[in-house]
């Protein structure tokens, strides 16, 4: 399960830091807004979650699933198991049908070490 904390207010929403225990499954919902208004979904081709180290070297990426009024990202137990415990940088990248790109909701994403035998 994801845990989150509000860090500060962004231009179009609330920035959060997320925490997920290594080996757990978690789901995040992302709602595309611009100037506080929902973005027309027909204008968005896809949304991609990216996870990187502090040098912005990408270590994990996954396309979100389109749902009614939002996008959904599920990181499975198998996926989180192979991400080393550490604090990373995350972002959601919206790719529009006209080729435009909007990156939103940057923050920290921490994989917490799991308790083992």
Protein Blocks (a to p, Z undefined) as FASTA:
>chain_A
ZZdddfbdcfklccddddddehiacdddddddeehiacdfklpmbdcdddddfkopafbd
cdddddehiacddddfklmmmpccdddddddddddfkopacdehiacddddddddZZ
